[in-house]
Amino acid sequence: MELTLPHFELSLYHFIGLSMVLFVTGAMGVLLRRNVLIVLMSLELMLNAANLALVAFSRFHAQHDAQVAVFLIMAVAAAEVAIGLSIVVKIFRDRQVINVDLIRGLKR
């Protein structure tokens, strides 16, 4: 006896709903958290939510140009993470703090 799973059709609304939930979760992380690492991860979550929406619209309109743009956005996001993390490490070495409220500026 073969086990068959039910076939579910995912519509554009499913992907946009998931994208909205991810974006709101990231926005709440940026607005409510004070740890710089959590804020950076929340920004990445927001960026990936926008990428998901862009790919979903591209897929459901049968135009795959946006997928190339998403690839470039992901490359820029990787560079942003590397630079942001290096700034966080430098601030932590200098001040021993990664709380957003306690960091006033990059000047000494």
C-alpha positions, -999 to +999 in steps of 0.1 A: +000+000+000+015+033-011+011+064+011+000+094-009+000+129+004-027+154-004-018+179-031-019+215-019-018+244-043+001+274-030-012+307-042+005+341-043-014+350-012+004+323+008+038+336-002+028+372+004+013+363+038+045+345+048+066+375+036+045+398+056+049+378+088+086+376+083+089+413+076+068+423+107+088+399+128+120+416+116+106+451+121+096+442+157+131+429+163+146+461+150+123+483+170+121+464+203+155+448+208+186+466+220+213+440+212+231+450+180+234+414+168+197+409+171+191+441+152+214+430+124+196+396+122+162+413+122+174+435+093+184+404+074+150+389+081+133+419+067+155+418+036+148+382+030+110+388+034+113+414+007+132+390-015+105+363-009+078+387-020+098+397-051+104+361-061+067+352-055+055+381-077+080+372-103+070+335-103+033+341-104+036+366-133+059+343-152+087+369-155+119+357-141+138+390-142+133+396-105+151+365-096+183+379-110+177+410-089+171+389-058+205+372-064+222+405-065+203+417-034+215+386-016+251+393-026+248+428-013+232+415+019+261+392+025+286+421+022+264+442+045+265+414+071+303+411+069+308+449+073+281+452+100+296+423+120+331+437+117+318+471+130+301+453+159+333+434+168+353+467+167+328+484+190+328+455+214+366+455+216+367+492+223+337+495+247+329+460+259+292+468+251+269+458+222+237+475+236+223+500+211+213+524+238+248+526+253+266+532+219+264+569+212+285+572+181+316+559+164+338+588+177+359+583+208 
